[in-house]
Amino acid sequence: MELTTLGRPVAAVASELTLERRADGRLWAVRGGAERAVWVRRCFPWSEPARLVSLRDDEEREFALVRDPAELDPTSRRVLEEAMVAAGFVFEITQVTAIDEEVEIRHWRVETRQGTRSFQTRLDAWPRLLPHGGLLIRDVAGDLYHLGEPGALDHHSRALLWAFVD
């Protein structure tokens, strides 16, 4: 079964969709000749919170469905990821208990507001610094992890993160 939105295949929608944060502070989606202020709503599966993101207007109508943020251009993907952090459905890291490196993989063990988590990132996938000073980490499965204030973490967590934070 092919996913569609507004009667069009999702893959076609993602390839022509652009997202931007405008001066009014809102997230705007632009597709073809149409543009709307939108907000993000996570769809299923809950085990993959960064996938299947519905972009809805103020009347709760879906303007677009993003199957995978990786299908967006880099600027739109960054804007969507920041909107997802603001929407609060990424894992919020409260403590880093271990970071181990193997061949091409970094293993993370963390405490989050949602509970204990373990995840992996590629060695060349560094956390991205967000405009407000926090960090955003995408694991190999596409899940997002947010560190709001790395400097406010406990001493052990900060020591583990020293390579990622100025």
C-alpha positions in Angstrom: 0.0 0.0 0.0 1.5 3.3 -1.0 1.3 6.2 1.4 -0.4 9.3 0.1 -1.2 12.8 1.3 -3.6 15.2 -0.5 -4.1 12.4 -3.0 -0.4 12.3 -4.0 2.3 9.7 -3.2 4.4 10.6 -0.1 7.7 10.1 -2.0 6.7 12.8 -4.5 5.6 15.1 -1.7 8.9 14.8 0.2 11.0 15.5 -2.9 9.3 18.8 -3.6 8.6 19.9 0.0 10.7 22.7 1.6 10.5 23.8 5.2 11.6 27.1 6.7 11.4 29.0 9.9 10.1 32.5 9.1 10.3 35.8 10.9 7.0 35.1 12.7 8.8 32.2 14.4 6.5 29.6 12.9 7.4 26.6 10.8 6.3 27.1 7.1 5.9 24.3 4.6 6.1 25.2 0.9 5.1 22.7 -1.9 4.4 23.7 -5.4 2.4 27.0 -5.4 1.1 26.4 -1.9 2.6 27.4 1.4 1.2 27.2 4.9 2.2 27.7 8.5 2.3 24.2 10.0 3.2 22.3 13.1 4.5 18.8 13.5 2.7 15.8 14.7 4.4 12.4 15.2 2.7 9.5 13.6 3.3 5.8 14.2 5.4 3.7 14.8 6.2 5.1 18.2 9.5 3.1 18.1 10.7 5.4 15.3 9.7 9.0 16.4 11.7 10.7 13.6 9.8 9.0 10.8 6.3 9.6 9.5 5.9 13.2 10.6 2.6 14.9 9.8 2.7 18.6 9.0 -0.6 20.1 9.9 -2.1 23.6 9.5 -4.0 25.5 12.1 -7.3 23.7 11.2 -5.7 20.3 11.8 -5.6 19.5 8.1 -2.5 17.6 6.9 -0.5 19.6 4.5 2.2 17.0 4.0 3.5 13.8 5.4 7.2 13.4 5.7 8.0 9.6 5.6 11.7 10.1 6.4 13.4 13.5 7.1 16.5 12.2 5.2 14.4 12.6 2.0 14.3 16.4 2.5 17.0 18.8 1.4 19.5 19.5 4.2 18.1 22.9 5.1 14.5 21.6 5.3 15.7 18.5 7.3 17.5 20.7 9.8 14.4 23.0 10.2 12.2 19.9 10.7 14.5 18.4 13.3 14.6 21.6 15.2 10.8 21.8 15.1 10.6 18.2 16.4 12.8 19.1 19.3 10.6 22.1 20.1 7.5 19.8 19.8 9.0 17.6 22.5 8.9 14.2 20.9 12.5 13.4 20.8 14.4 11.7 23.6 15.7 14.3 26.1 19.0 13.2 27.6 19.4 13.9 31.3 22.6 12.0 31.9 25.3 10.2 29.8 26.5 7.0 31.5 28.9 5.7 28.8 30.2 6.3 25.3 32.2 3.5 23.8 33.8 3.4 20.3 34.2 0.4 18.1 35.1 0.1 14.4 32.9 2.8 12.8 30.3 2.8 15.6 29.9 4.8 18.8 27.7 3.1 21.5 25.9 5.5 23.8 24.2 4.7 27.1 22.1 7.5 28.5 19.3 8.4 30.9 16.5 10.3 29.3 13.2 11.7 30.6 11.6 8.7 28.9 14.0 6.2 30.7 17.3 4.4 30.1 18.3 4.2 26.5 21.2 2.7 24.5 21.8 3.7 20.9 24.5 3.8 18.3 25.9 6.5 16.0 28.5 6.3 13.3 31.9 7.6 14.3 31.6 10.3 11.7 28.1 11.4 12.8 28.8 14.1 15.3 26.1 15.8 17.4 24.8 19.0 15.8 25.0 22.2 17.7 21.5 23.9 17.8 21.0 27.7 17.7 20.0 27.8 21.4 23.3 26.0 22.4 21.9 22.4 22.9 23.0 19.4 20.9 21.0 17.1 18.6 22.1 13.5 18.1 20.6 11.2 15.4 21.3 7.5 15.9 21.7 4.9 13.2 18.0 4.1 13.3 17.0 7.7 12.8 15.9 8.4 16.4 16.7 11.9 17.8 18.2 12.7 21.1 18.4 16.2 22.5 20.8 17.6 25.1 19.3 20.9 26.1 22.2 22.3 28.2 25.3 20.1 28.1 27.1 22.3 30.6 24.4 21.7 33.2 24.9 17.9 33.2 26.8 16.1 36.0 30.6 16.0 36.0 30.8 12.4 34.6 28.4 13.2 31.7 30.3 16.3 30.8 33.6 14.4 30.9 32.2 11.9 28.4 30.9 14.6 26.2 34.1 16.8 26.2 34.9 15.9 22.6 31.5 17.1 21.4 31.1 20.3 23.3 33.2 23.5 23.3 
